[in-house]
Amino acid sequence: MPVYVDELINYGAGEKAPRCFRNTESCHMYADTLDELHAMAIRIGMKKSWFQNHRFLPHYDLVKSKRALAVSAGAIEHSRREMINFSRTRRQS
């Protein structure tokens, strides 16, 4: 069961950007199962309290350094389009 990370994106300084990610790049880390997702999060030093239990894409937000750790630990890199398709597939399940 793989874990995925999408592309880094800079959300800028606008009000819609999460405060902790303003003016920095971040991405999503998600997986086929929550067990796999949480195991990877622990492996790369994330806190479980940072987990975002969104209905169609449960995920962790990662900054560039955490994304690099996830990829080196085996996470599969996805494009933004692949992440959207993954989320749509979950919706249909």
C-alpha positions as CSV (number, residue, x, y, z in Angstrom):
1,M,0.0,0.0,0.0
2,P,1.8,3.1,-1.2
3,V,2.0,6.6,0.2
4,Y,2.0,9.6,-2.2
5,V,3.1,13.2,-2.2
6,D,1.9,15.7,-4.7
7,E,3.8,18.7,-6.1
8,L,5.0,21.5,-3.9
9,I,3.0,24.7,-4.4
10,N,3.4,28.2,-2.9
11,Y,0.0,29.3,-1.5
12,G,1.4,32.9,-1.2
13,A,0.5,35.3,1.6
14,G,-3.3,35.5,1.0
15,E,-5.9,34.9,3.6
16,K,-6.8,31.5,2.1
17,A,-3.3,30.2,2.7
18,P,-2.9,28.4,6.0
19,R,-1.0,30.6,8.3
20,C,1.9,28.2,8.8
21,F,2.3,27.8,5.1
22,R,2.2,31.4,4.0
23,N,5.0,32.3,1.6
24,T,6.4,28.8,1.6
25,E,6.0,25.7,-0.5
26,S,3.9,22.8,0.8
27,C,2.2,19.7,-0.5
28,H,-0.1,16.9,0.6
29,M,0.9,13.4,1.8
30,Y,-1.8,10.8,1.4
31,A,-2.1,7.0,1.1
32,D,-4.4,4.1,0.2
33,T,-4.9,3.4,3.9
34,L,-4.8,5.5,7.0
35,D,-2.5,3.0,8.7
36,E,0.1,3.4,6.0
37,L,-0.3,7.2,6.0
38,H,0.2,7.5,9.8
39,A,3.1,5.0,9.7
40,M,4.9,7.2,7.2
41,A,4.1,10.4,9.1
42,I,5.7,8.9,12.2
43,R,8.7,7.8,10.2
44,I,9.4,11.3,8.9
45,G,8.7,13.0,12.3
46,M,5.2,14.3,11.9
47,K,2.8,14.7,14.8
48,K,-0.5,12.9,14.6
49,S,-2.2,16.2,15.6
50,W,-1.2,17.6,12.2
51,F,-3.3,15.0,10.4
52,Q,-6.2,16.5,8.4
53,N,-9.1,14.1,8.2
54,H,-10.7,15.5,5.1
55,R,-13.5,13.3,3.7
56,F,-12.1,12.7,0.3
57,L,-8.4,13.2,0.9
58,P,-7.2,12.5,4.4
59,H,-3.7,13.9,4.5
60,Y,-0.8,15.6,6.1
61,D,0.6,18.9,4.7
62,L,4.3,18.8,4.2
63,V,6.9,21.5,3.7
64,K,9.8,20.9,1.3
65,S,12.1,19.2,3.8
66,K,9.4,16.7,5.0
67,R,8.4,16.0,1.4
68,A,12.1,15.0,0.7
69,L,12.1,12.8,3.7
70,A,8.9,11.1,2.6
71,V,10.2,10.5,-0.9
72,S,13.5,9.0,0.5
73,A,11.4,6.8,2.7
74,G,9.5,5.4,-0.3
75,A,6.6,7.8,-1.0
76,I,5.6,8.0,-4.6
77,E,5.6,11.4,-6.3
78,H,2.3,12.4,-7.9
79,S,1.4,15.4,-10.0
80,R,-1.4,17.7,-8.9
81,R,-3.6,16.0,-11.5
82,E,-2.8,12.5,-10.1
83,M,-3.7,13.7,-6.6
84,I,-7.1,15.1,-7.9
85,N,-7.8,11.8,-9.6
86,F,-6.9,9.9,-6.4
87,S,-9.3,12.0,-4.5
88,R,-12.1,11.5,-7.1
89,T,-11.6,7.8,-7.0
90,R,-12.1,7.8,-3.2
91,R,-15.3,9.8,-3.6
92,Q,-16.7,7.2,-5.9
93,S,-15.9,4.4,-3.4
